[in-house]
Each structure stands twice: as structure tokens, then as C-alpha cells.
């Protein structure tokens, strides 16, 4: 029975987690140190240099991108200034063309007005000349009609009138009406 009790005591001592068994602590500590040294060597010799290279490459790319962005920003600002200047020049040129066109149109309008005034004056003079002719012809025609009518009236009334007395009477009557 003693042997069974010894086995039970050994079984009780070995039951549980082996990591917590103080008898295996020196062995566990050795392998922990070996693992940590191996991880340290792998990280310092392989992984960290690669990570550093990637970070340096990214830093360089970012710096280049920022520099390129600044250059593009300056180009954009220069382009905007050039655009604004070109726009101002175009507006000034358009204003100059408008003024020139207005002046030319005013000049053409003045010429056309002068020509129209000359034509109107010529037509007015011609119309006045024609009116004067018509008045003269009308006055002559009225005088002739008046003479003929006077002659016929005198003859109807049974009298005989000579051309001189009819002409004198008609002329006197027309002078009276004109005055």
C-alpha cells in the first residue's frame, strides 16, 4: 500500500499545468531566452531593415509628391494669373473694338445723314420748284378760265365784250383777291 500512496502523491504533484511545475522552470527559462534571442536577431537583421527601407521609400515618395504638388500649385497659380491677364487683355481689346466700331458706325451714320439731308434738300428744292410751276400754271389756268367764263357770261347776258376789257377786269379782280 505504501507504493500506492506514493503513486497518488506523485500523481497529485504532476496533475495541473506543466508550465507551473517548478521542476521545469530552468528548462523553460532557457528556451524562453533562446526564443527571445532568435526573435531579436531575426527582427534586427531581417525585418527591421526591410521595414526601415519601406518607411524611407515612403517618406521619399511623400516628399517627392509634396514637392510635385507645390510645383503644380505654382504652375496652376501662374496659369490662373496668365488666364486673368489674357481675360483682361481680351476685355480691353473687345472694349477697344466696340469703341472703334461705334466710331465707324457714327461716322457712317453721319455720312448717311448728310447724304439723306442733301437728298431731302434737293427733293425739297425740286418740290418747291414744281409747286411754283404748278402755282404759276394754276394761276395762268385760273386766269384763262376766268377770262373764258367772263366772256361767256357777258355773251349770255347779251353783251359784246372785247378781249381787252375782259382781260383788264379779270386782272383787276385777281389782284384784289391776291392782296
C-alpha positions, 0 to 999 in steps of 0.5 A, a space after each residue: 500500500 505504501 507504493 500506492 500512496 506514493 503513486 497518488 502523491 506523485 500523481 497529485 504533484 504532476 496533475 495541473 499545468 506543466 508550465 507551473 511545475 517548478 521542476 521545469 522552470 530552468 528548462 523553460 527559462 532557457 528556451 524562453 531566452 533562446 526564443 527571445 534571442 532568435 526573435 531579436 536577431 531575426 527582427 534586427 537583421 531581417 525585418 527591421 531593415 526591410 521595414 526601415 527601407 519601406 518607411 524611407 521609400 515612403 517618406 521619399 515618395 511623400 516628399 517627392 509628391 509634396 514637392 510635385 504638388 507645390 510645383 503644380 500649385 505654382 504652375 496652376 497659380 501662374 496659369 490662373 494669373 496668365 488666364 486673368 491677364 489674357 481675360 483682361 487683355 481680351 476685355 480691353 481689346 473687345 472694349 477697344 473694338 466696340 469703341 472703334 466700331 461705334 466710331 465707324 458706325 457714327 461716322 457712317 451714320 453721319 455720312 448717311 445723314 448728310 447724304 439723306 439731308 442733301 437728298 431731302 434738300 434737293 427733293 425739297 428744292 425740286 418740290 418747291 420748284 414744281 409747286 411754283 410751276 404748278 402755282 404759276 400754271 394754276 394761276 395762268 389756268 385760273 386766269 384763262 378760265 376766268 377770262 373764258 367764263 367772263 366772256 361767256 357770261 357777258 355773251 349770255 347776258 347779251 353783251 359784246 365784250 372785247 378781249 381787252 376789257 375782259 382781260 383788264 377786269 379779270 386782272 383787276 379782280 385777281 389782284 384784289 383777291 391776291 392782296 
